[in-house]
Amino acid sequence: MAEVFAGGKKPEWLFWVGSAGAFDDRYKKVTREFVKILTYLKIDYAVLGTEESDSGDVARRAGNEMLFQMQAMTNIEVLNAYEVKKIVTCCPHDFNTLKNEYPDFGGRFEVWHHSQFLETLIGEGRINISSEIFRNNKIVFHDPCYLGRANKEYQAPRTVLDSIPSVKVEMKRNRSFGLCCGAGGGQMFKEAEKGNKEVFIERTEEAIATGADIIATACPFCMVMMTDGIKYKNQEDRMKNYDVAELVSMGLGL
């Protein structure tokens, strides 16, 4: 059970769970696996619990600036009240918003995406995966837009995956040329325009073309779209979608 800041302690890290990590049934599993890693490594962290609210990312992307600013200022007030300094989150959308947009409203924090956090722990020798569980699997990584193009972070998730004994492949379009999963900017909550091919289908087809058994993602939006794409293309028996944290947790046998 994670500590909450309201308990009066001041841990080194705040784990920002995010709306998907708290409410989406599939991404709750990612939250649990990341927490297992934090606990296993005895990381000094806590969560806000019921005091955490949505970061406001989708509201701003969808054009509701007033709602975004209300969310931002409310969250910043809570974070500053607990004297939070360092934040780690599994969601690139929240990572981008907390890191790059909250400073405009007085919220200045050191914000890490969980792939960067895991990369650092691997570099320090604190995570060492020797399990052969994925030895015969081909893993392809899909770059989240808000981690990659928005924050120029392409290597961290790949370093994490490289620490897991397995075969790595790349889609034809990757890194800064990677195709969006189709969910960003609030697009996940609307239908595609008439006559246009759904982006998530096109991206899933690119992943299937690599012959990969696993699509690795590092974003709740991407996970929804890639999982739907696998179902749409009737690849459920052959292909799985896991977050990088889930792969690390499984590799550690947690």
Secondary structure, DSSP 8 states (H G I E B T S, - for coil): --EEGGGS---SEEEE-HHHHHH-HHHHHHHHHHHHHHHHTT--EEE-GGG----SHHHHHTT-HHHHHHHHHHHHHHHHHTT--EEEES-HHHHHIIIIIGGGGT---EEEEHHHHHHHHHHTTS------TTTT-EEEE---TTTTTTT---HHHHHHHHTSSSEEE--SS-GGG----S-GGGGGGS---TT---HHHHHHHHHHHTT-SEEEESSHHHHHHHHHHHHHTT-TTT-EEEEHHHHHHHHTT-
